[in-house]
Amino acid sequence: MIDLGLIAERIRDARINQDLTLDEAAEKTGFSHRTLRRYETDGLQDLMKLDKLCAAYNVVITDIIGGKNDLAYLAASIRRLGPNACDVLIELCRSIGMGL
């Protein structure tokens, strides 16, 4: 089972470690203050959005989802991508420097 509470906590910690207020993070990420507050309270299951947050906060996805639940989280996120999953995953790999 995915621990969204832990993911929410790690998202908040990543922002705080960058010394960003929610307003500053909203400007940097393009997400609204309200959306960021929701991610920091409820967690986030969308890999593309999480990748965008991680880039803005200078962390990698495994910093946020690492631990015993990371494979379950990734599997669930990939299933939600639907028929375009391969294209999205290739783009994600390129964005983190894995080049395919």
C-alpha positions, 0 to 999 in steps of 0.5 A: 500500500502506498503511504501518501502521508509519508509522501506528503511529508517528504514533499513538504520537507523538500520544499522547506529544505530549499527555504521556499515558502508556499508562495515562492514554491508556487511561483517556481513550480507553476502549481498554485499555492492551494495545489501545493498545500494539497500535495503536502497534506494528501500526497501526490500519485502523479509521476509527471507532477511529482517529477516537476516538483522534484526538479523545482526542489532539487531532489529525485523522485526516490527521495520522495517515494523511497522506502518499502512502498516505492515499487507499489507507488511506481506500479500504481502510477504507471497504471494510471498513465494508461495507453501512453505509459511508455511515451511518458516513461521515456520522457521522464527518463530523458528528463532525469538524464537517463537518455533512451 
